[in-house]
Amino acid sequence: MKEFHDLADFTAEEIQQLLDLAARLKRQPEPRALEGKVMALLFMSPSLRTLASFQAAMHRLGGGAFVISPDMSIHGLETRPGIVMDGMAAEHIREAVPVIASYADVMGIRAFAERRSLEHDLADREYQAMRGLVQLPLINMESAIQHPCQSLADWQTLDELGIPRQGGRFVLSWASHPNALPLAVPATTVKMAAMRGMDVTVLRPDGFELPEAIMQQARQLAAASGGSVTETDERAEAMRDAHVIYAKSWSSTRHYGDKLADAELRRQHEDWCVDEDWFATARPDCRFMHCLPVRRGVVVADRILDGPRSVVIQEAQNRMYAQMAVLHAMLAGGSKP
Ligand code: CP
């Protein structure tokens, strides 16, 4: 495997191989599999889980990792093409990325959405510019519209919980948040659940519809896997017989890039904080998922996060095992995608 960028780049069989490998590495450590290998981690945007889990994954497989981020003691990094560099940044990604890559065997890049133009973010322009500068095996650690490592870990978690693929009811719900957040997690999550063959409902207030291009791709993936994808603002109906609710906030697509209009619209939906009454029509054992970080009392009530429905820690831990599988497949031939 040369690249891990979009789950939809892989067949169902290839995803299954990665999931089997992740499960095997969780059961049966391979502390020498990546001996002598080095991973470069370039974080243009902040992180806790991705930063820690990739370093832990490399160490657990016998390799090492180094981290570069603009917040560290490095020269400011410019990402815009064709810019006259007379501002603060002293180095351009066109030199910095190949230099960083030259020290490593595999590279991961994180670059969040700018959230100024939906078209720009759907095209994933900043990540694509850096992707074009790397010849090494490359892992997308979250870009404007992709978060494949999160989704592979979430798929692993759903399997561990015994949540059915065919017939499994998955609700991806918008939730309240003070900020206009990127679309990467909801876009990747709806595709993951569709590829898994689940019946997926996107629950969101008017104005927060997922982009049609994402929904169309998710519907095509669902058609191929035997699942389905629908969208609604009717909470009780969406939650009926649900096996899992995956909460996440995202920017208003109606007002994308317009901070004031987005803020005004999201203020009207501050009651979209997941609490026990959301589960009235769901299966009694309906689970709560979230990629983290999560704002307590804003996105979800403490009693849900601290109660038996929540699997957020398991999801976060599986980030490490899912990424170990990807790294193993790329550098040690542990899987054949
Ligand atoms: N879920 C996730 O990617 O977490 P971080 O932003 O902390 O890496």
Boltz pocket constraint, residues with backbone or C-beta under 6 A from the ligand:
constraints:
  - pocket:
      binder: B
      contacts: [[A, 46], [A, 47], [A, 48], [A, 49], [A, 50], [A, 51], [A, 141], [A, 142], [A, 150], [A, 291], [A, 292], [A, 293]]
      max_distance: 6.0
